[in-house]
């Protein structure tokens, strides 16, 4: 039976917690995806103008990938302090950092004004974005997972995951509106700055909501138990969360990394690389490609909670495996539909791809949360998710663009996504089902194991 500290909060309180996590992740993903869309559309001209257009796009996506490189560092730092100090404080800090960096991008001078300093400053701000996002995801999903009950954890924890399509929807919608209202020359000259500057307003709204929620009760209970154990031992020392994760949960970290491969790579190929492929190889206009992603992102947003609810009924693994297999099988039809150049086919290609992606992304929050003990959960979930981003999401648009430049065909790109799907099927296939785990009980079990190990060590030394 749940203790008073870990009993599910009233529905109104839980909805407020979900809203706080969702709006924060939406804003942070808006900032992150806005950069990716701008990298595909205008950054090659503004910050790398002295190169071939496709090479400029590659360099632009390279700065995009730099943001992913900073995400593991953000996961380590935010995870460490999030497991020590709590989820809420670190979530507020991550939102402030992301918003400030995005707003500053909107004020940057271009290459034509300050020369090489422009791409350097752009790269620095992109690093700050990546660092902040590396700490955001873990805290947002844990805040919901640790407040809710086990029976509907997959459903409630999937709502922060909708922040990704919501951010994509918002970023693509703003860009699509601007490209429809102003000329290409005006958009390239000054219009691209508007979506970045809007981030400042969105961050203020996000902070107001996020500051109104309480810290996770599961975390507070685990912190109290840890302090009681230290007081009983007369020892103020405590293992750092990273050391504890690598000692007790290294297999879970590897599973999380493998699980993210197909999810991450397919997402950035479907939503970011498509803006390059559809406009250069399929002859589709920039406006048409943006509109297709916009419509598909709305469907993506709607299906994620449904997939999360299904994972509560049948388990995290079956839903995740369905998504990985589906994405792999869809890649060849995906590119074939885009090659027709028809708007309806473009919408169908992206929408089906994102619906299948949602089957992986929806249960991911609960799945990863249920793998780790409370005092190392922020670190474990963040490290598993963000280290995978370096190998998966970071180079995905870059690799896809390079394959297109080298082979002039979508076939190698489809095979690249299929290979990632196979890795994910293996990782999730060997993992244990976590649907019925009690988050507080994981902490107690680990503590009992650690106490037993300590006792065995002491007996051995005595002998």
C-alpha positions, 0 to 999 in steps of 0.5 A: 500500500502506498504511504502518505508521502507517495500516495497519488495526488488529487486529480487537479494537483496532478493535472497542474503538475502535468501542465507544468512539465508539458509547457516547460518541455514544449518551450524547450523543444520549441527552442531546440527545433526552431534551430533545426528548422532554421538550420535547414532553411536559412542558416546556411545562407546567413552564417556560412555564405561562402560555400556550396549550398549543400555544403552550407547546409551540412555546416549548418547541421554541424552546428545543430549537432553540436547542441547534442554534444552538450546534452550528455554534459547537461545530463551529468550536471543536472542529473547530479544536482537533481538527485541531490537537491530535487527535480523542481529547482533544476527544471527552472534553471534549465528553462531559464538557460534554454530561453536566454540562449534562444533569445540571444540567437535572435539578436546575433549578427550574421556572417556579412556583419561580423565575419567568422565571429557569427558562426562561432557565437552561434555555436556557443549559444547552441552548446548552451541550448544542448546543455539545458535540454540535456537536463530538462527531459529527465527532470520533466518526466520524473516530476510527473512519474513520481507524482502519479500512481503506477496504474496510469503512469504510462499515460500521465508520464507520456504528456511531457513527451508531447512537449516534443511534437508540441514544440515542433508544432509551435516552431514549424507553425511560426515559421510557416506563418512567417514564410506565408506572410512575408517574402523570402528575401524579408524572411532571410533578412530579418523575419527568421529572428522573430521566432527566436525572440518570441522565446523570451515571452514563452519562457516567462509563462513557463516559469510562472507555471513551473514555480507553482508545483511542489517537489516530487513526494517520492524524492522527498521520502527517499531523501529523508531515508538517505539522511536517516541512514547517514545519521545512523551510520554517523557518516555524512558521505554519500556516493555521487549519483553517477557512481551509484548508477554505474554500479547498480544500473549500468545494464539499464543505462545500456538498454536506455541507450539502445532503446533511443537509437531508432526513436532518435534517428527516425525522428530527426530524419522525419522532421528535420532532414525532410526539409532538405530532402523534400525541397532539393530532391523531390522539388517540393516548396519550402512552404509545402514541406513545413505545412506537411510537418505541421499537420503530422506534428499535430497528429503526433501530439494526439497519439502519444497519450494514447500509446502511453495509455496502451503501455499501461494495459499491455506493457512498455516493451510491446508498445516500444517494440511495435514502434521500432519495427514499424519505423524500420518497415516504413522507411522505404514507403516514406521516401517513395511517397515524398518522391512523388511530390504530392502534398497528400503523399507528403503528409501521409509519409510524415504522419505515419512515420511520426505515429510509429515514432510515438509508439516508442516515445510515449512509453519511454518516460515511464519505462526509463523512470521505472528502471532506476532507484529514486536517488539516482533516477534523474542521473540514470534516465538522463544519462541513458537518454542523452548519451544516446542522443550523441550517437543517434539524434546529433548526427542523423540530419548530418549523416542523412544529408551526406548520404544524399550528397554522396549517393543522390538516393534515399536508399542508403538513408532508409537503410541507416534508419533500419539499422537503428531500428534493429539495434533498438529491437535488440535492446528493448527485447532483452530488457525486463518489463517495468510496468508494475514497478513501484518507484519507491520500492525500487529505492527500498530494494536497492537500499536493502541490497546495498546494506546486505553487501556492506554486511557481507564485506564487513563479515569477510573483513572480520573473518 
